[in-house]
Every structure is written in structure tokens, then in C-alpha cells.
Amino acid sequence: SILEQLLSGLRDSDTVVRWSSAKGIGRITNRLPLELADDVVGGAVDLLAPDEQASAWHGGCLALAELARRGLLLPARLPEVLPRVVSALHYDVPRGTTSVGTHVRDAACYVCWAFARAFDAAVMAPHVAQLAQSLLVVVTFDREVNVRRAASAAFQENVGRQGSFPHGIEIVTRADYFALGSRPNAYLRVAPFLASLEEYRPMLLRHLLEVKSRHWDESVRLLAAQAAARAAPLAPEWTVEVMLPALCKRALSLDLKERTGAVHMAAEVLLALCRARHAGSGAALPPELRKAISGVVPAVEKARLYRGRGGEAMRGAVCRMLEVCAAVRMPCGPKAALRSLASLDDSIKHPTEQISLAAVAALRQLSRAYFSEGGGSTGGGSRAAGSGQGAGGGGEDAGGGGAAGGGEAGQAPLDLVARYAIPLGKDPNAGLRRGHALALGALPSPQLRASLPAAVAALVQASRPEAVAELRDPETRRNAISALVELSQTAGLVATGSEGGLTTPLFLEIFEACLDAFGDYQTDNRGDVGSWVREAAMHAALPLLRLATPPEHGAPGSIGDSHAAQLSPPPEGEAEAEAE
């Protein structure tokens, strides 16, 4: 029959055929008796089944929307239809490096829009909470901009016609067409606003934890981690009892997407929670949670998850976890701190720049938290007596006042400058030299001031072209220039009042290296690679000049203002007097 052909057309691989079939079903069903029309509705609902292909889901949603628009979807069918439409709103099936389901989610938004026009507020009242929560998840967290905007239009239609959606007008004002055009804006601004509303917070947080933390797109996983960090502190008990333990357990998942997303999200949520609720201190967390968090990195390394496919992504996630654990000063013993440092050393010399930068950022926090006292002793504020939880390093008890840099009390503290400066001048591995140059700049002031001449000499040497042409690496020279600036800002100048900082000869040596970098014109098969070094030197010049400006001549950052009168032309009267 004609209806059978139209219903089979809803499964067709061609979008035009599915759309035409849905239109035809709506027009024919409008002329059928109630019993027969209800059978057609049941046939369309059956297409939204787990064993059906994406084309059938799309065709079924289009047919349901057309039937609802014409008043052929009776209220008695809503309890059966609405859960399937909600499933269609979240339909996303990974296929290789992409996924299938964008058109299904878009059609599901069309169904929700049609519901707003088809049913009275009294009929939709029992289903408002489920529909509103599902639509707002799509509004904020869907990967595709057209789906986010379609969901926003459906929500707006329901708010206008049903009038019973909680905080409807307020949400429509914030989550408008333009606000949702940018994915970061939707995740980082609209989503935290919605999470501040108690009716929608649980659904949004559960979706981030269960769905977006294991999304197939890495950029979405990273955005989800940041969104969770902004929303999770609004529900601290649930975060501590449910979210963080679940994420720690997933760190060893066989699915690469799940474990990298879990580690990233756990790190971001931990940092945000400690800053919002515990004054930035991880020592205030429950002991069981501290133990689970501190065991993530050792468990990952024991499982050798850095090897094989996805090892690079896992390294970046672990570096972020170590950085956050150090930033919140998780209680850490000497052996745990040394193991964390050794883990970062392997990533610092990685040839992939993104991993090396993540490891250097982690080293910046780790060295300040556990290696900043007298060239390597653990600071007292970073340890909780008797807690025995390491910063991702296995959780050994810190015990007494031993130096983290020396491993045990009585040993000499660890010299981090020598740890990175010596290989920087000798090792032929370009990746190692790039990472060690940045690592020297990231060290804390006590470590640098203990060996300032050695650090400056190593970086100045690395900023100049190597004598052997085969060893010349522009990225190493660029990183050395950037590290010299950071080192100078960290140590300060003796001439401007920084005790133990750079002496004038050392500062002049740094500035001469910066000037020499302006003449770097090396070329290779990539083109003018020396331009990377020249650009770094241009960025370095102004901070170095500001650093050398005496306080009485102008505060750092206002050097241009202090000389503005000298550079601006004098008034006309004064200019004429000078001319005479």
C-alpha cells in the first residue's frame, strides 16, 4: 500500500526521500479514522528503536513532528513517545574519527518544537521537567552549532506557548541565537549560568560526567572538563562523593577517550573545588578522596598507558593532573615528590611541543610546592602530618622535616638548575634541549638564586646557534630566549632591590643574548625558521626593559606613560617660543 511505501521511505538513505515520506504520511494520516491514524503513529514511534539505523531515527523524528503539527499525535501517546524523543536528542554514534547523529538530534529538536504548538499547557505539564532538562543539555553541550540553535528555538517555543518551564524567560534571554554560536561560550558561560539554577544543575552535571567526559572529540572533552570545573563547586557534596571518585576509577579504562577525559576532568574539577570551597588547599579533602587522586598517576604509569596509540594524549592529561595536585598543595612526601619530578622529566623532553609545554607548566607548580625551600626542601605548608598522600606520586607519608629534593633527611637538597642546565649544553637530542630550556625558566626563585650564573650561562649558550650545523635547532633558541625572560622576572634584579637576584653583569649578558637573537636568520626546508627566534626576542625586549626600570622612574608596566611627555609634541605656544 501507499502507507507501507511511505513508512519504508522513512528508512531511506536519502534525506529528501525521508522528508518527503514524512510529509506524505502527515497528509494521508490526517484523512484516516482515529484507529488507523493511531496505527500509523505507532509505526513511526517503532522507528526510534536501539537496533535501527540513524536514517530510521531521522525519518521517525520527522514523521512524529509532522503528525504532531497536524494534531494527530494524541496526548495518550506522550508517555511512550517522549522518552524516545529524549533519546533522539542525545543520539550520537561514533564512527571512526567522527560520529553519526547530527541530523537525528536536529530532527528531535523539530519534534520538541512541534510539541509546543500541538499540546495545551495542561497536557504537557507532567512532562515539562524531563523535556526542559533534555533540551537545555543539547542547548549548552551539543557539538554542532545548528543543533544548539535548534534546541534553543524549541525551548523558546515551549517557554512562549507552555509558560510553565522553570526560569524560562531568564534562560531564553541568556541562551539566545548569538550566545550559542560559539561552542566555548556555550560551555563556559551559558552552561555555568544554567547550573546555577537548582532545577537543571543535576542533569547538566550528570551529562558532563557520563557523556561528555568520554566524547569522541578531544576538544569537546577538554571543554567539558572546563565546564565541569565551573559547575561542580555549586554541588560540592555530590562532587566529592560521586563525581571525583568515578573519574578516578575511569583513569585506567581500556577506552582511550574515557581515560583521558576522566583524568582531565578530575584535574579541573579538583582545582576548582579546592579554590572555591577549601581556600585552595587539597589537604582539606576527605582522606579517601585524597588517596584515590594521589593514586591516579602511579596507576597510569604502572599500567604503561604512555605506550602505544594514545600515549601522547595520556601524557598531557597526567601532566595536567600533576600540575593541579601541586597547585592545591596536596600533601606529599619526599619520595612521592621525586617520583612526580621523574615522571615530568620524561614528558619535558618529549618531541611533541604540546606535551613538553604541559610538563613545564606542571614543573612550575611542582617545584614551587615541593622544591622551593633552600634549593629543594619541601615547604611545610604543602604537607598534612600523617595524611600520607602524595601529589600523584603514590602517597608516602611526608614524615618529619626531610628535604624532598634530597629524598631523605640529611642528604644534600636537589639542585634543579644543574638537573636541567647540564643536559641542555651537552645532549644532542633536540626535544630534550627544547624542554630543558623552558624548564630552567620555570624554576622557583630559591632554586634559581642558588645557581643563577649557571642557569644564565646555560640559557645564553642555548640561545645562540650551535657550532655544528646538524645540531642547530631554532625551537631550542626560541625557548631559551623565552626562558631568560621568565628567569629574569622570577629572580629579579639586585639593582632594583631584589635581594639575591640578578647582578648587573648577568642582566647585561641576558640582554645581549636577546639583542643577538634579532640577527638570527637561519633557514631550512621549513623556510625562515630564524623568524621564530626573532619574534621571541621582540616579545622579550619590553619585559626586560621594564624589569630594569628603577621604581622611582616608573612602576613596571608603565614605562611608556613615564616618558609620554617627552615623546608627545609640545603645545603650539611653547613650540613657537622654542623656535624663536
C-alpha positions as CSV (number, residue, x, y, z in Angstrom):
1,S,0.0,0.0,0.0
2,I,0.9,3.7,-0.2
3,L,1.4,4.0,3.6
4,E,3.7,1.0,3.6
5,Q,5.9,2.5,1.0
6,L,5.9,5.9,2.8
7,L,6.8,4.2,6.1
8,S,9.6,2.3,4.4
9,G,10.7,5.5,2.9
10,L,11.4,6.9,6.4
11,R,14.4,4.5,6.4
12,D,15.8,5.5,3.1
13,S,19.4,6.6,2.9
14,D,18.4,9.9,1.0
15,T,17.4,12.8,3.2
16,V,15.0,14.1,0.5
17,V,13.1,10.8,0.4
18,R,12.8,10.6,4.2
19,W,11.5,14.2,4.4
20,S,9.0,13.7,1.5
21,S,7.8,10.4,3.2
22,A,7.2,12.2,6.5
23,K,5.2,15.0,4.7
24,G,3.2,12.4,2.8
25,I,2.5,10.4,6.0
26,G,1.2,13.5,7.8
27,R,-1.2,14.5,4.9
28,I,-2.6,11.0,4.4
29,T,-2.9,10.2,8.2
30,N,-4.9,13.5,8.5
31,R,-7.7,11.8,6.5
32,L,-7.8,8.5,8.2
33,P,-10.1,7.3,11.0
34,L,-8.7,7.5,14.6
35,E,-7.9,3.8,14.9
36,L,-5.9,3.7,11.6
37,A,-4.2,7.0,12.3
38,D,-3.0,5.7,15.7
39,D,-1.5,2.7,14.0
40,V,0.5,5.0,11.7
41,V,1.7,6.9,14.8
42,G,2.8,3.6,16.3
43,G,4.7,2.7,13.2
44,A,6.6,6.0,13.3
45,V,7.4,5.5,17.0
46,D,8.7,2.0,16.4
47,L,11.4,3.5,14.2
48,L,13.0,5.1,17.3
49,A,14.5,1.8,18.5
50,P,18.1,0.9,19.5
51,D,18.5,-1.6,16.7
52,E,17.5,0.9,14.0
53,Q,20.0,2.8,11.8
54,A,20.5,6.6,12.0
55,S,18.4,7.1,8.9
56,A,15.4,5.4,10.5
57,W,15.8,7.6,13.7
58,H,15.9,10.6,11.5
59,G,12.8,9.6,9.4
60,G,10.9,8.7,12.6
61,C,11.5,12.0,14.2
62,L,10.4,13.9,11.0
63,A,7.3,11.8,10.8
64,L,6.4,12.4,14.5
65,A,7.0,16.1,14.1
66,E,4.6,16.2,11.1
67,L,2.0,14.2,12.9
68,A,2.2,16.4,16.0
69,R,1.9,19.6,13.9
70,R,-1.4,18.3,12.5
71,G,-2.8,17.2,15.9
72,L,-2.6,13.5,15.1
73,L,-0.3,12.6,18.0
74,L,-2.8,12.1,20.8
75,P,-1.9,13.1,24.4
76,A,-2.3,9.4,25.5
77,R,0.8,8.6,23.4
78,L,3.1,11.2,25.1
79,P,4.4,9.0,27.9
80,E,5.5,6.5,25.3
81,V,6.8,9.0,22.7
82,L,8.7,11.5,24.9
83,P,11.4,9.1,26.3
84,R,12.2,8.1,22.7
85,V,12.4,11.7,21.6
86,V,14.7,12.4,24.5
87,S,16.9,9.5,23.4
88,A,16.9,11.1,19.9
89,L,18.1,14.4,21.4
90,H,21.3,12.7,22.6
91,Y,21.7,10.3,19.6
92,D,25.5,10.2,18.8
93,V,27.1,7.1,17.4
94,P,30.9,7.2,16.9
95,R,32.2,6.1,13.5
96,G,35.9,6.1,13.2
97,T,37.3,9.6,13.8
98,T,33.8,11.2,13.6
99,S,30.2,10.3,14.5
100,V,26.7,9.9,13.1
101,G,23.7,11.6,14.6
102,T,23.7,15.3,14.0
103,H,20.7,15.1,11.7
104,V,18.8,12.9,14.2
105,R,19.4,15.4,17.0
106,D,18.3,18.3,14.8
107,A,15.1,16.4,13.8
108,A,14.4,15.6,17.5
109,C,14.5,19.4,18.2
110,Y,12.0,19.8,15.5
111,V,9.7,17.3,17.3
112,C,10.0,19.3,20.6
113,W,9.2,22.4,18.7
114,A,6.1,20.8,17.2
115,F,5.0,19.6,20.7
116,A,4.9,23.2,21.9
117,R,2.4,24.0,19.1
118,A,0.3,20.8,19.4
119,F,-0.5,20.4,23.1
120,D,-2.0,22.6,25.7
121,A,0.0,23.6,28.8
122,A,-2.2,21.2,31.0
123,V,-1.3,18.2,28.7
124,M,2.4,19.0,28.8
125,A,2.7,19.8,32.5
126,P,3.6,16.3,33.6
127,H,6.4,16.2,31.1
128,V,7.8,19.7,31.4
129,A,10.7,18.8,33.7
130,Q,12.0,16.0,31.5
131,L,11.7,18.0,28.3
132,A,13.2,21.2,29.7
133,Q,16.2,19.4,31.1
134,S,16.9,17.4,28.0
135,L,16.6,20.4,25.7
136,L,19.0,22.5,27.9
137,V,21.6,19.8,27.8
138,V,21.5,20.0,24.0
139,V,21.4,23.8,24.1
140,T,24.7,24.0,26.0
141,F,26.7,20.9,25.3
142,D,25.9,19.7,21.7
143,R,29.0,19.8,19.5
144,E,27.2,21.3,16.4
145,V,26.1,24.9,16.3
146,N,23.0,24.2,14.2
147,V,21.7,21.7,16.8
148,R,22.4,24.0,19.7
149,R,20.4,26.7,18.0
150,A,17.6,24.3,17.0
151,A,17.3,23.2,20.6
152,S,17.3,26.8,21.7
153,A,14.4,27.6,19.3
154,A,12.5,24.6,20.6
155,F,13.0,25.7,24.2
156,Q,11.9,29.2,23.3
157,E,8.8,28.0,21.6
158,N,7.9,25.9,24.6
159,V,8.5,28.8,27.0
160,G,6.3,31.0,25.0
161,R,3.4,28.6,24.4
162,Q,3.5,26.4,27.5
163,G,4.6,29.1,30.1
164,S,5.5,26.5,32.7
165,F,9.2,26.0,32.1
166,P,11.2,27.0,35.2
167,H,13.2,30.2,34.7
168,G,12.1,30.2,31.1
169,I,12.3,33.9,30.2
170,E,15.6,34.2,32.1
171,I,17.1,31.3,30.2
172,V,15.8,32.4,26.8
173,T,17.5,35.8,27.4
174,R,20.9,34.3,28.2
175,A,20.9,31.3,25.8
176,D,20.0,33.1,22.6
177,Y,20.9,32.6,19.0
178,F,24.2,34.5,19.2
179,A,25.4,33.3,22.6
180,L,25.2,29.7,21.3
181,G,27.1,30.4,18.1
182,S,30.4,29.8,19.9
183,R,31.0,26.4,21.4
184,P,33.3,27.7,24.1
185,N,30.8,30.4,25.0
186,A,28.1,27.8,25.3
187,Y,30.2,25.6,27.5
188,L,31.9,28.2,29.7
189,R,29.3,30.9,30.1
190,V,25.8,29.6,29.3
191,A,26.3,26.2,31.0
192,P,27.6,27.7,34.4
193,F,24.6,30.0,34.4
194,L,22.2,27.1,33.9
195,A,24.0,25.1,36.5
196,S,23.4,27.9,39.0
197,L,19.6,27.1,38.7
198,E,18.8,24.3,41.0
199,E,16.2,22.6,38.7
200,Y,18.8,22.0,36.0
201,R,22.1,21.5,37.9
202,P,21.9,17.7,38.5
203,M,21.1,16.9,34.9
204,L,23.9,19.1,33.5
205,L,26.5,17.7,35.9
206,R,25.4,14.1,35.2
207,H,25.6,14.6,31.5
208,L,29.1,16.1,31.8
209,L,30.2,13.1,33.9
210,E,28.6,10.3,31.9
211,V,28.6,11.5,28.3
212,K,30.9,14.4,27.6
213,S,33.9,13.2,29.6
214,R,34.2,10.3,27.2
215,H,33.2,12.1,24.0
216,W,35.0,11.1,20.8
217,D,36.2,14.7,20.0
218,E,39.1,15.7,22.2
219,S,38.3,19.4,22.0
220,V,34.8,18.6,23.4
221,R,36.3,16.6,26.2
222,L,38.6,19.5,27.2
223,L,35.8,22.0,27.1
224,A,33.6,19.6,29.1
225,A,36.3,19.5,31.8
226,Q,36.4,23.2,32.0
227,A,32.6,23.4,32.1
228,A,32.6,20.9,34.9
229,A,35.1,22.9,36.8
230,R,32.8,25.9,36.7
231,A,29.6,24.0,37.6
232,A,30.9,21.3,40.1
233,P,31.6,23.7,43.0
234,L,27.9,24.5,43.1
235,A,27.3,20.9,44.2
236,P,30.3,20.2,46.5
237,E,28.9,17.2,48.3
238,W,27.9,15.4,45.1
239,T,31.3,16.3,43.5
240,V,33.3,14.8,46.4
241,E,31.1,11.7,46.9
242,V,30.2,10.8,43.3
243,M,32.0,12.8,40.6
244,L,35.6,12.7,41.6
245,P,35.7,9.0,42.7
246,A,34.0,8.0,39.5
247,L,36.5,9.9,37.4
248,C,39.5,8.4,39.3
249,K,38.2,4.9,38.6
250,R,37.9,5.6,34.9
251,A,41.6,6.7,34.7
252,L,42.5,3.1,33.8
253,S,39.7,2.4,31.4
254,L,40.5,0.4,28.2
255,D,38.9,3.2,26.2
256,L,41.4,5.9,25.4
257,K,38.8,8.6,25.2
258,E,37.3,7.7,28.5
259,R,40.5,7.6,30.5
260,T,42.0,10.8,29.0
261,G,38.7,12.7,29.5
262,A,38.4,11.4,33.1
263,V,41.9,12.5,34.1
264,H,41.4,15.9,32.5
265,M,38.0,16.4,34.1
266,A,39.2,15.2,37.5
267,A,42.1,17.6,37.5
268,E,40.0,20.6,36.5
269,V,37.2,19.8,39.0
270,L,39.7,19.2,41.8
271,L,41.4,22.6,41.2
272,A,38.0,24.5,41.0
273,L,36.6,22.7,44.1
274,C,39.7,23.4,46.3
275,R,39.7,27.1,45.3
276,A,36.0,27.6,45.8
277,R,35.5,25.5,49.0
278,H,38.8,24.9,50.7
279,A,40.8,28.1,50.2
280,G,42.9,26.4,47.5
281,S,44.2,23.6,49.8
282,G,43.9,19.9,48.9
283,A,44.7,18.9,52.4
284,A,41.1,19.7,53.4
285,L,39.6,17.0,51.2
286,P,38.5,13.7,52.7
287,P,41.3,11.1,53.2
288,E,39.7,8.5,50.9
289,L,39.4,11.0,48.1
290,R,43.0,12.2,48.5
291,K,44.2,8.6,48.3
292,A,42.2,8.0,45.1
293,I,43.5,11.2,43.5
294,S,47.1,10.6,44.5
295,G,47.0,7.0,43.1
296,V,45.9,8.0,39.6
297,V,49.4,8.8,38.2
298,P,51.2,5.8,39.7
299,A,48.4,3.5,38.4
300,V,48.6,5.0,34.9
301,E,52.4,4.6,34.8
302,K,52.2,1.0,36.3
303,A,49.7,0.1,33.5
304,R,52.2,1.6,30.9
305,L,49.5,3.7,29.3
306,Y,52.0,6.1,27.9
307,R,52.9,3.4,25.3
308,G,51.1,2.7,22.1
309,R,48.3,4.6,20.4
310,G,47.1,7.4,22.6
311,G,50.2,7.6,24.8
312,E,50.7,11.3,23.9
313,A,47.2,12.2,24.9
314,M,47.6,10.4,28.2
315,R,50.9,12.1,28.9
316,G,49.2,15.5,28.5
317,A,46.4,14.5,30.9
318,V,48.8,13.2,33.5
319,C,50.9,16.4,33.4
320,R,47.8,18.4,34.0
321,M,46.9,16.2,37.0
322,L,50.3,16.7,38.5
323,E,50.1,20.4,37.9
324,V,46.8,20.7,39.7
325,C,47.9,18.4,42.6
326,A,50.9,20.7,43.2
327,A,48.8,23.9,42.7
328,V,46.4,22.8,45.5
329,R,49.4,21.7,47.7
330,M,48.2,18.1,48.1
331,P,50.1,16.5,51.0
332,C,53.3,14.9,49.6
333,G,56.2,13.0,51.0
334,P,59.8,13.2,49.7
335,K,59.7,10.0,47.6
336,A,56.4,10.9,46.1
337,A,57.6,14.3,45.1
338,L,60.8,12.8,43.5
339,R,58.7,10.3,41.5
340,S,56.4,13.1,40.3
341,L,59.5,15.0,39.2
342,A,60.9,12.0,37.4
343,S,57.6,11.5,35.6
344,L,57.6,15.1,34.4
345,D,61.2,14.8,33.2
346,D,60.1,12.1,30.7
347,S,57.5,14.4,29.3
348,I,59.6,17.5,29.3
349,K,61.9,16.0,26.7
350,H,59.0,14.7,24.5
351,P,59.4,15.8,20.9
352,T,55.7,16.9,20.8
353,E,55.6,20.6,21.8
354,Q,52.2,20.4,23.4
355,I,53.3,17.7,25.8
356,S,56.5,19.5,26.6
357,L,54.6,22.7,27.4
358,A,52.2,20.8,29.7
359,A,55.1,19.2,31.5
360,V,56.8,22.5,32.0
361,A,53.6,24.0,33.4
362,A,53.4,21.1,35.8
363,L,57.1,21.5,36.8
364,R,56.4,25.2,37.5
365,Q,53.8,24.3,40.1
366,L,55.6,21.2,41.4
367,S,58.9,22.9,42.1
368,R,57.2,25.8,43.9
369,A,55.1,23.4,46.0
370,Y,57.7,20.8,47.0
371,F,61.2,22.0,46.0
372,S,61.2,25.7,46.8
373,E,62.9,25.8,50.3
374,G,66.6,26.2,50.2
375,G,67.1,24.7,46.8
376,G,64.9,21.7,47.3
377,S,63.3,21.1,50.7
378,T,59.6,20.5,50.9
379,G,57.6,23.5,52.2
380,G,55.8,23.0,55.4
381,G,52.5,24.4,54.1
382,S,52.3,21.6,51.4
383,R,52.1,18.7,53.7
384,A,49.5,17.4,56.1
385,A,51.0,15.5,59.0
386,G,50.1,11.8,59.0
387,S,48.0,12.0,55.8
388,G,50.4,10.1,53.7
389,Q,49.0,11.2,50.4
390,G,51.4,12.2,47.6
391,A,50.8,14.6,44.7
392,G,50.2,11.9,42.2
393,G,53.2,10.1,43.5
394,G,51.9,7.1,45.5
395,G,51.0,8.6,48.8
396,E,54.1,8.1,51.0
397,D,53.9,9.9,54.4
398,A,55.9,13.0,54.5
399,G,57.1,12.1,57.9
400,G,59.4,14.7,59.6
401,G,61.1,17.6,58.0
402,G,63.2,15.8,55.4
403,A,64.1,17.6,52.1
404,A,62.0,16.5,49.2
405,G,64.9,17.3,46.9
406,G,67.3,15.0,48.7
407,G,64.9,12.1,49.3
408,E,65.8,11.6,52.9
409,A,66.8,13.8,55.8
410,G,70.5,14.5,56.0
411,Q,71.0,14.3,52.2
412,A,72.0,17.4,50.1
413,P,69.0,19.1,48.6
414,L,68.3,18.5,44.9
415,D,69.8,21.1,42.6
416,L,67.2,21.5,39.9
417,V,69.3,24.1,38.0
418,A,72.0,21.5,37.4
419,R,69.4,18.9,36.7
420,Y,68.3,20.8,33.6
421,A,71.3,23.0,32.7
422,I,73.9,20.3,32.3
423,P,72.0,18.2,29.7
424,L,70.9,21.4,27.9
425,G,74.5,22.2,26.9
426,K,75.6,18.6,26.1
427,D,72.7,16.4,24.9
428,P,72.3,16.2,21.1
429,N,68.5,15.4,21.5
430,A,66.7,18.4,20.2
431,G,63.5,17.6,22.1
432,L,65.4,17.4,25.4
433,R,67.1,20.7,24.8
434,R,63.8,22.5,24.0
435,G,62.1,21.2,27.1
436,H,65.1,21.7,29.4
437,A,65.4,25.3,28.3
438,L,61.8,26.0,29.2
439,A,62.2,24.0,32.5
440,L,65.1,26.3,33.6
441,G,62.8,29.3,33.2
442,A,60.0,27.7,35.2
443,L,62.0,27.0,38.3
444,P,61.2,28.9,41.6
445,S,63.2,31.8,42.9
446,P,65.1,29.9,45.7
447,Q,66.3,27.3,43.2
448,L,67.4,29.9,40.7
449,R,69.1,32.2,43.1
450,A,71.2,29.3,44.4
451,S,72.7,28.8,40.9
452,L,71.9,31.9,38.9
453,P,75.2,32.1,37.0
454,A,74.9,28.5,35.9
455,A,71.3,28.9,34.8
456,V,72.0,32.1,32.9
457,A,75.1,30.7,31.2
458,A,73.3,27.6,30.0
459,L,70.4,29.5,28.6
460,V,72.6,32.2,26.9
461,Q,74.6,29.4,25.3
462,A,71.4,27.7,24.2
463,S,70.1,30.9,22.6
464,R,73.0,31.1,20.2
465,P,73.4,28.9,17.1
466,E,75.3,25.7,17.7
467,A,78.7,25.3,16.1
468,V,77.7,22.0,14.4
469,A,75.2,22.8,11.7
470,E,73.4,19.4,12.1
471,L,72.6,20.3,15.8
472,R,71.1,23.7,15.1
473,D,67.6,23.9,16.4
474,P,65.6,27.1,16.2
475,E,63.0,25.9,18.7
476,T,65.7,25.5,21.3
477,R,66.9,29.0,20.7
478,R,63.4,30.4,20.8
479,N,62.6,28.6,24.1
480,A,65.9,29.8,25.6
481,I,65.0,33.4,24.9
482,S,61.6,33.0,26.5
483,A,63.1,31.2,29.5
484,L,65.7,34.0,30.0
485,V,62.8,36.5,30.3
486,E,60.9,34.3,32.8
487,L,64.1,33.6,34.8
488,S,64.8,37.4,35.0
489,Q,61.2,38.1,36.2
490,T,61.4,35.4,38.8
491,A,64.8,36.2,40.2
492,G,64.6,40.0,39.9
493,L,67.4,42.5,39.8
494,V,69.8,43.4,42.6
495,A,69.9,46.9,41.2
496,T,66.2,47.4,41.6
497,G,66.0,46.0,45.1
498,S,65.6,42.2,44.7
499,E,67.9,40.6,47.2
500,G,69.8,37.7,45.8
501,G,68.6,38.5,42.2
502,L,70.5,39.1,39.0
503,T,73.6,41.2,39.2
504,T,74.1,43.9,36.6
505,P,76.7,41.8,34.6
506,L,74.3,38.8,34.5
507,F,71.4,41.0,33.3
508,L,73.6,42.6,30.6
509,E,74.6,39.1,29.5
510,I,70.9,38.2,29.1
511,F,70.1,41.4,27.3
512,E,73.0,40.9,24.9
513,A,71.7,37.4,24.1
514,C,68.3,39.0,23.3
515,L,69.9,41.5,21.0
516,D,71.9,38.8,19.3
517,A,68.7,36.9,18.7
518,F,67.5,39.8,16.5
519,G,70.1,38.7,13.9
520,D,69.0,35.0,13.7
521,Y,68.2,34.4,10.1
522,Q,68.6,30.6,9.8
523,T,66.6,28.9,7.1
524,D,65.9,25.3,6.3
525,N,63.3,23.3,4.4
526,R,60.6,24.9,6.6
527,G,61.6,28.4,5.5
528,D,62.7,31.3,7.6
529,V,62.9,29.4,10.9
530,G,65.0,32.1,12.4
531,S,61.9,34.3,12.5
532,W,60.7,32.3,15.4
533,V,63.8,33.3,17.4
534,R,63.5,37.0,16.3
535,E,59.8,37.0,17.3
536,A,60.7,35.6,20.8
537,A,63.4,38.3,21.1
538,M,60.8,41.0,20.2
539,H,58.5,39.7,22.9
540,A,61.4,39.6,25.4
541,A,62.7,43.1,24.9
542,L,60.0,45.1,26.6
543,P,59.7,42.9,29.8
544,L,63.5,43.1,30.2
545,L,63.4,46.9,29.8
546,R,60.6,47.2,32.3
547,L,62.5,45.0,34.7
548,A,65.5,47.3,34.5
549,T,63.4,50.4,35.1
550,P,64.1,51.8,38.6
551,P,60.9,52.1,40.8
552,E,61.4,55.8,41.2
553,H,61.3,56.3,37.5
554,G,58.0,54.5,36.9
555,A,56.4,51.3,38.0
556,P,56.8,48.2,35.8
557,G,54.2,48.2,33.2
558,S,54.0,52.0,32.9
559,I,57.3,52.8,31.2
560,G,55.5,54.2,28.2
561,D,53.5,56.6,30.4
562,S,56.5,57.9,32.3
563,H,58.1,59.1,29.0
564,A,54.9,60.2,27.3
565,A,55.5,63.9,27.9
566,Q,58.9,63.6,26.2
567,L,57.5,61.8,23.2
568,S,54.4,64.0,22.6
569,P,54.7,67.3,20.7
570,P,54.6,70.5,22.9
571,P,51.7,72.8,22.7
572,E,51.7,75.4,19.9
573,G,52.7,78.4,22.1
574,E,55.7,76.6,23.6
575,A,56.7,75.3,20.2
576,E,56.8,78.9,18.8
577,A,58.7,80.1,21.8
578,E,61.3,77.4,21.3
579,A,61.6,78.2,17.6
580,E,62.2,81.9,18.4
